[in-house]
Amino acid sequence: MKSIPVKQICANYNISQSFIDELYKYDLIELIEVKSVWYISNLEIAQLERLMRMHFDLEINFEGLDVVNNLLRQIGDLQNELTILRNRIDFYE
């Protein structure tokens, strides 16, 4: 798994380190610390971009981002459960 230094992410996206710190504090993204340098996984970049759009474009605060993120996760879980149940029904029909 490839990781990118947080400082590089901040420079590339023109965002502050404090924005990343707040996302991490609210457990909205995962960071990895190696030798006192913080990194973000490539797998987290899409999540970061989604949160950036919600925060900067829609002006949703960090508490709101946490709520929206939890709701989206629950919706995804319910969709997966629905798919499993539909497959079971199809099996028995």
Backbone as a chain_set.jsonl record, in Angstrom:
{"seq": "MKSIPVKQICANYNISQSFIDELYKYDLIELIEVKSVWYISNLEIAQLERLMRMHFDLEINFEGLDVVNNLLRQIGDLQNELTILRNRIDFYE", "coords": {"N": [[0.846, -1.173, 0.0], [0.625, 2.142, -0.912], [1.706, 5.258, 0.39], [1.31, 8.764, 1.07], [3.058, 11.647, 2.083], [1.595, 13.8, 4.514], [2.164, 16.535, 4.449], [2.777, 16.9, 1.762], [0.315, 16.309, 0.595], [-1.195, 18.428, 1.627], [0.068, 20.586, 0.363], [-0.396, 19.937, -2.35], [-3.219, 20.001, -2.533], [-3.743, 22.459, -1.57], [-4.511, 22.951, 1.126], [-4.81, 23.359, 4.696], [-2.669, 22.062, 7.287], [-4.013, 21.85, 9.653], [-6.628, 21.283, 8.907], [-6.456, 18.62, 8.019], [-5.624, 17.533, 10.44], [-7.926, 17.931, 12.029], [-9.784, 16.306, 10.664], [-8.628, 13.841, 11.171], [-8.771, 13.813, 13.948], [-11.532, 13.611, 14.323], [-11.813, 11.091, 13.435], [-12.257, 10.646, 10.739], [-10.561, 10.235, 8.672], [-7.754, 8.058, 8.121], [-4.507, 8.149, 9.363], [-0.994, 7.528, 9.093], [1.827, 7.184, 11.079], [5.237, 7.449, 10.638], [8.394, 7.441, 11.777], [8.106, 10.039, 12.925], [6.83, 11.381, 10.87], [3.855, 12.102, 9.242], [1.599, 10.221, 7.27], [-0.719, 9.63, 4.582], [-2.765, 7.116, 3.337], [-3.012, 5.938, -0.05], [-5.488, 4.84, -0.469], [-7.145, 6.367, 1.067], [-7.439, 8.778, -0.166], [-9.664, 9.345, -1.862], [-11.703, 9.502, 0.047], [-10.765, 11.703, 1.504], [-10.951, 13.723, -0.476], [-13.734, 13.75, -0.862], [-14.6, 14.614, 1.673], [-13.373, 17.106, 1.727], [-14.784, 18.456, -0.322], [-17.372, 18.497, 0.81], [-16.879, 20.01, 3.104], [-15.638, 22.477, 2.228], [-17.086, 23.303, -0.09], [-19.819, 22.911, 0.535], [-19.885, 23.925, 3.015], [-19.961, 22.462, 5.432], [-19.503, 21.763, 8.809], [-17.035, 20.169, 11.004], [-18.281, 18.475, 12.852], [-20.672, 18.026, 11.533], [-19.666, 16.755, 9.248], [-18.847, 14.391, 10.406], [-21.301, 13.269, 11.167], [-22.595, 13.035, 8.646], [-20.796, 11.305, 7.368], [-21.065, 8.998, 8.98], [-23.77, 8.395, 8.467], [-23.672, 7.872, 5.698], [-22.051, 5.622, 5.731], [-23.735, 3.835, 7.104], [-25.821, 3.669, 5.249], [-24.46, 2.42, 3.135], [-23.879, -0.038, 4.386], [-26.481, -1.003, 4.752], [-27.284, -1.238, 2.078], [-25.565, -3.262, 1.225], [-26.486, -5.365, 2.846], [-29.086, -5.572, 1.869], [-28.561, -6.462, -0.734], [-27.456, -8.989, -0.184], [-29.701, -10.236, 0.986], [-31.503, -10.159, -1.159], [-30.174, -11.861, -2.927], [-30.397, -14.254, -1.514], [-33.159, -14.631, -1.591], [-33.525, -14.913, -4.357], [-32.167, -17.307, -4.682], [-33.878, -19.156, -3.442], [-36.131, -19.016, -4.977]], "CA": [[0.0, 0.0, 0.0], [1.416, 3.345, -1.06], [1.285, 6.363, 1.239], [1.813, 10.075, 0.68], [3.208, 12.516, 3.259], [0.503, 14.759, 4.708], [2.625, 17.853, 3.991], [2.654, 16.928, 0.303], [-1.13, 16.387, 0.32], [-1.609, 19.799, 1.928], [0.587, 21.446, -0.703], [-1.069, 19.619, -3.614], [-4.629, 20.392, -2.485], [-3.807, 23.811, -1.021], [-5.271, 22.919, 2.37], [-3.943, 23.496, 5.862], [-2.399, 20.878, 8.101], [-5.04, 21.787, 10.7], [-7.801, 20.616, 8.328], [-6.154, 17.19, 8.093], [-5.612, 17.178, 11.863], [-9.313, 17.855, 12.496], [-10.384, 15.098, 10.087], [-8.055, 12.717, 11.919], [-9.317, 13.903, 15.305], [-12.907, 13.105, 14.259], [-11.724, 9.726, 12.916], [-12.833, 10.645, 9.397], [-9.52, 9.668, 7.816], [-6.701, 7.357, 8.847], [-3.148, 8.583, 9.089], [0.041, 6.61, 9.534], [3.024, 7.907, 11.492], [6.495, 6.712, 10.493], [9.546, 8.289, 12.115], [7.613, 11.406, 13.177], [6.231, 11.95, 9.662], [2.501, 11.581, 9.046], [1.276, 9.832, 5.899], [-2.083, 9.212, 4.299], [-2.769, 6.034, 2.357], [-3.683, 6.217, -1.331], [-6.877, 4.406, -0.353], [-7.88, 7.395, 1.801], [-7.491, 10.021, -0.946], [-11.046, 9.586, -2.299], [-12.429, 9.943, 1.235], [-10.297, 13.063, 1.775], [-11.54, 14.617, -1.477], [-15.17, 13.841, -0.565], [-14.738, 15.452, 2.861], [-12.999, 18.471, 1.334], [-15.918, 19.048, -1.055], [-18.465, 18.768, 1.744], [-16.486, 21.075, 4.033], [-15.358, 23.752, 1.585], [-18.138, 23.7, -1.031], [-21.125, 22.917, 1.191], [-19.673, 24.582, 4.311], [-20.349, 21.568, 6.526], [-18.458, 21.751, 9.832], [-16.47, 18.847, 11.271], [-19.302, 17.655, 13.502], [-21.578, 17.636, 10.458], [-18.969, 15.769, 8.418], [-18.884, 13.135, 11.148], [-22.67, 12.749, 11.055], [-22.825, 12.642, 7.246], [-19.974, 10.131, 7.121], [-21.71, 7.859, 9.637], [-24.996, 8.065, 7.73], [-23.28, 7.25, 4.428], [-21.571, 4.268, 6.055], [-24.917, 3.032, 7.409], [-26.514, 3.424, 3.981], [-23.671, 1.398, 2.439], [-24.104, -1.319, 5.074], [-27.845, -1.445, 4.437], [-27.306, -1.665, 0.681], [-24.914, -4.578, 1.175], [-27.411, -6.319, 3.455], [-30.182, -5.748, 0.92], [-28.052, -7.299, -1.823], [-27.358, -10.36, 0.336], [-31.054, -10.768, 1.153], [-32.06, -10.39, -2.501], [-29.532, -13.066, -3.453], [-31.007, -15.397, -0.823], [-34.511, -14.795, -2.139], [-33.371, -15.457, -5.701], [-31.748, -18.702, -4.546], [-35.007, -19.984, -3.06], [-37.231, -18.922, -5.952]], "C": [[0.89, 1.235, 0.0], [0.838, 4.454, -0.193], [1.979, 7.647, 0.796], [1.965, 10.921, 1.945], [2.09, 13.562, 3.323], [0.916, 16.141, 4.221], [2.499, 17.983, 2.475], [1.184, 17.038, -0.102], [-1.616, 17.816, 0.527], [-1.153, 20.76, 0.829], [-0.156, 21.201, -2.015], [-2.508, 20.113, -3.649], [-4.828, 21.804, -1.939], [-4.73, 23.881, 0.199], [-4.295, 22.993, 3.541], [-3.768, 22.162, 6.573], [-3.484, 20.731, 9.166], [-6.319, 21.129, 10.192], [-7.625, 19.104, 8.41], [-6.201, 16.724, 9.545], [-7.033, 17.028, 12.411], [-10.018, 16.614, 11.946], [-9.906, 13.856, 10.838], [-8.631, 12.662, 13.336], [-10.745, 13.339, 15.363], [-12.977, 11.697, 13.685], [-12.387, 9.594, 11.536], [-11.848, 10.15, 8.348], [-8.505, 8.966, 8.713], [-5.353, 7.892, 8.398], [-2.179, 7.566, 9.675], [1.259, 7.451, 9.913], [4.232, 6.988, 11.376], [7.628, 7.698, 10.728], [9.16, 9.762, 12.194], [7.09, 12.112, 11.926], [4.877, 11.284, 9.461], [2.235, 11.356, 7.559], [-0.205, 9.501, 5.803], [-2.016, 8.176, 3.175], [-3.458, 6.499, 1.071], [-5.159, 5.86, -1.27], [-7.751, 5.451, 0.34], [-8.085, 8.67, 0.979], [-8.919, 10.333, -1.4], [-11.893, 10.096, -1.136], [-12.058, 11.388, 1.572], [-10.94, 14.048, 0.804], [-13.031, 14.821, -1.226], [-15.408, 14.773, 0.626], [-14.374, 16.906, 2.565], [-14.149, 19.16, 0.616], [-17.058, 19.406, -0.102], [-18.12, 19.953, 2.645], [-16.365, 22.425, 3.336], [-16.486, 24.208, 0.656], [-19.504, 23.837, -0.36], [-21.083, 23.554, 2.582], [-20.205, 23.763, 5.488], [-19.196, 21.522, 7.524], [-18.039, 20.315, 10.148], [-17.462, 17.919, 11.966], [-20.302, 17.15, 12.465], [-20.961, 16.598, 9.54], [-19.004, 14.401, 9.083], [-20.257, 12.487, 11.022], [-22.937, 12.239, 9.644], [-22.044, 11.377, 6.923], [-20.586, 8.878, 7.739], [-22.979, 7.427, 8.908], [-24.677, 7.382, 6.402], [-22.774, 5.825, 4.639], [-22.755, 3.335, 6.348], [-25.702, 2.702, 6.145], [-25.785, 2.338, 3.191], [-23.865, 0.026, 3.055], [-25.482, -1.878, 4.751], [-27.97, -1.912, 2.987], [-26.659, -3.033, 0.521], [-25.838, -5.656, 1.738], [-28.589, -6.605, 2.526], [-29.771, -6.65, -0.24], [-27.972, -8.763, -1.396], [-28.747, -10.987, 0.457], [-31.725, -11.033, -0.19], [-31.469, -11.647, -3.121], [-30.109, -14.323, -2.801], [-32.405, -15.675, -1.372], [-34.441, -15.41, -3.533], [-32.982, -16.938, -5.657], [-32.934, -19.615, -4.274], [-36.18, -19.902, -4.031], [-37.052, -19.864, -7.099]], "O": [[1.802, 1.353, 0.819], [-0.38, 4.575, -0.06], [3.072, 7.625, 0.23], [1.077, 10.908, 2.797], [1.698, 14.13, 2.304], [0.099, 16.853, 3.637], [2.155, 19.05, 1.965], [0.845, 17.771, -1.031], [-2.358, 18.352, -0.296], [-1.906, 21.642, 0.418], [-0.507, 22.151, -2.716], [-2.971, 20.593, -4.684], [-5.958, 22.286, -1.857], [-5.602, 24.744, 0.293], [-3.104, 22.721, 3.389], [-4.603, 21.263, 6.472], [-3.836, 19.612, 9.541], [-7.025, 20.481, 10.965], [-8.539, 18.39, 8.822], [-6.743, 15.662, 9.849], [-7.31, 16.101, 13.172], [-10.76, 15.947, 12.667], [-10.683, 12.939, 11.104], [-8.938, 11.586, 13.849], [-11.119, 12.676, 16.33], [-14.066, 11.165, 13.47], [-12.992, 8.571, 11.216], [-12.244, 9.702, 7.272], [-8.412, 9.246, 9.908], [-5.099, 8.063, 7.206], [-2.499, 6.845, 10.62], [1.673, 8.328, 9.155], [4.254, 5.894, 11.939], [7.8, 8.662, 9.982], [9.814, 10.62, 11.601], [6.926, 13.332, 11.936], [4.764, 10.059, 9.504], [2.59, 12.175, 6.712], [-0.853, 9.146, 6.787], [-1.296, 8.352, 2.192], [-4.36, 7.336, 1.099], [-5.986, 6.49, -1.93], [-8.974, 5.416, 0.208], [-8.835, 9.553, 1.395], [-9.341, 11.487, -1.325], [-12.702, 11.008, -1.304], [-12.927, 12.2, 1.887], [-11.423, 15.1, 1.223], [-13.538, 15.935, -1.362], [-16.304, 15.616, 0.594], [-14.996, 17.827, 3.094], [-14.46, 20.316, 0.906], [-17.637, 20.488, -0.197], [-18.972, 20.8, 2.915], [-16.929, 23.414, 3.805], [-16.806, 25.396, 0.626], [-20.254, 24.768, -0.652], [-22.113, 23.704, 3.24], [-20.815, 24.299, 6.413], [-18.051, 21.275, 7.146], [-18.616, 19.363, 9.623], [-17.483, 16.717, 11.701], [-20.728, 15.996, 12.51], [-21.639, 15.669, 9.099], [-19.169, 13.379, 8.417], [-20.357, 11.282, 10.795], [-23.448, 11.133, 9.468], [-22.57, 10.473, 6.275], [-20.625, 7.823, 7.106], [-23.233, 6.233, 8.751], [-25.343, 6.418, 6.025], [-23.036, 4.936, 3.83], [-22.775, 2.189, 5.898], [-26.191, 1.584, 5.989], [-26.419, 1.439, 2.64], [-24.001, -0.965, 2.338], [-25.635, -3.074, 4.507], [-28.682, -2.875, 2.703], [-27.152, -3.871, -0.235], [-25.954, -6.739, 1.163], [-29.035, -7.747, 2.412], [-30.546, -7.502, -0.675], [-28.365, -9.661, -2.14], [-28.945, -12.14, 0.073], [-32.439, -12.024, -0.341], [-32.181, -12.415, -3.768], [-30.288, -15.343, -3.468], [-32.778, -16.829, -1.588], [-35.206, -16.319, -3.855], [-33.418, -17.724, -6.497], [-33.001, -20.722, -4.808], [-37.135, -20.667, -3.899], [-37.89, -19.905, -8.0]]}, "num_chains": 1, "name": "protein.A"}
